[in-house]
Amino acid sequence: MVVNNNAAAVLLVLSTLAKGKEVIVSSGELIEIGGSFRIPDVMEQSGTYLAAVGTTNKTHLWDYERAIGENTGALLKVHTSNYRILGFTSSVDIEELVKLKDKYNVPLIEDLGSGVLIDLSKYGLQYEPTVQDSLKRGVDIVTFSGDKLLGGPQGGIIVGKKEYIEAMKNNPLTRAFRVDKFTIAALEATLRYYLEEDMAIKEIPTLKMLTMSTEEIDYLAKELLLEINKLDLQSKVEIFIEESYSEVGGGSLPLEQLPTKCVVLNPSGFSTQSFENELRKFSIPIITRLYKDKIYMDVRTLKKEEFPIIAKGIKTSLENLERCNG
Ligand SMILES: *Cc1c(COP(=O)(O)O)cnc(C)c1O
């Protein structure tokens, strides 16, 4: 089932499966993501009652078990997709929670947040739990975003046991959260790529950028430098390649630092800020990163077809600045 976003998905799932009842969550998983999505607040909105168990750094199986009672509506596991708790920690594995929910016959919900369909650890990234792994392990309902690591349009995806999904369809919130035809079309187009993993990695921009090889990054950096140098701007701006890191962002893979290369611009005679403004005002806006008073362009996020546009944008921006100065 697909709704507007994952926040709506979580709200709908909780409201359908556990309204008027308690939902047991580990204290270490009471997340806030952007836009005031907070698990305790979402729970309140859904008409369920939060039963937080364990502590910030440690939650044990017996914490969950002790909290289960007559009024338990569900167990909720939230993937901490935008932060990590490190050090003296423990959390309860999905396998253990599945045994527990079977013993007490309560549904187990997992909010995966950025949920992916491909095991990214094969490509040198941190392991991020896949939707298939959760379902295989026996989770009843899994929710995740369409527009984080999946790389599709904004949306919230709910998968799992048919009886629960059917119940959600009858929840009046479903109409309020429904998606339009464009979302469905874009999501379908994205998911088709996933039928073949190689295609998904190649064609979905998010995955392509995340899994780009160092050879390709090297190549792109050199090509971009060449393209800009063709325009003989060296007297107005210093241009060179620098090693750097890409951040994944979007609330996904918070500790991941991907080695990359940037083409760096250091203008002479103009402030870096005014140069950055000009680039942004170019007919095809060029959005760059300002760092230590230089402009950084991470080639991981660029396509070769865009290089002539970028070179032209740099040239035009410098001309505009000269005209203002003159
Ligand atoms: C991002 C995220 C959400 C909200 O997803 P949206 O699609 O942005 O609404 C909910 N839960 C977790 C764990 C998340 O990481």
Ligand as a Chemical Component Dictionary entry (heavy atoms), coordinates in Angstrom:
data_LIG
# 
_chem_comp.id                   LIG 
_chem_comp.type                 NON-POLYMER 
_chem_comp.pdbx_formal_charge   0 
_chem_comp.three_letter_code    LIG 
# 
loop_
_chem_comp_atom.comp_id 
_chem_comp_atom.atom_id 
_chem_comp_atom.alt_atom_id 
_chem_comp_atom.type_symbol 
_chem_comp_atom.charge 
_chem_comp_atom.model_Cartn_x 
_chem_comp_atom.model_Cartn_y 
_chem_comp_atom.model_Cartn_z 
_chem_comp_atom.pdbx_ordinal 
LIG C1 C1 C 0 12.381 9.484  7.312  1  
LIG C2 C2 C 0 11.716 8.658  8.332  2  
LIG C3 C3 C 0 10.338 8.736  8.529  3  
LIG C4 C4 C 0 9.457  9.681  7.746  4  
LIG O1 O1 O 0 9.499  9.419  6.408  5  
LIG P1 P1 P 0 8.932  10.500 5.346  6  
LIG O2 O2 O 0 8.734  9.698  4.120  7  
LIG O3 O3 O 0 9.980  11.546 5.231  8  
LIG O4 O4 O 0 7.659  11.030 5.908  9  
LIG C5 C5 C 0 9.778  7.944  9.499  10 
LIG N1 N1 N 0 10.513 7.101  10.217 11 
LIG C6 C6 C 0 11.855 6.984  10.050 12 
LIG C7 C7 C 0 12.610 5.999  10.885 13 
LIG C8 C8 C 0 12.505 7.768  9.109  14 
LIG O5 O5 O 0 13.825 7.659  8.942  15 
# 
loop_
_chem_comp_bond.comp_id 
_chem_comp_bond.atom_id_1 
_chem_comp_bond.atom_id_2 
_chem_comp_bond.value_order 
_chem_comp_bond.pdbx_ordinal 
LIG C1 C2 SING 1  
LIG C2 C3 SING 2  
LIG C2 C8 DOUB 3  
LIG C3 C4 SING 4  
LIG C3 C5 DOUB 5  
LIG C4 O1 SING 6  
LIG O1 P1 SING 7  
LIG P1 O2 DOUB 8  
LIG P1 O3 SING 9  
LIG P1 O4 SING 10 
LIG C5 N1 SING 11 
LIG N1 C6 DOUB 12 
LIG C6 C7 SING 13 
LIG C6 C8 SING 14 
LIG C8 O5 SING 15 
# 
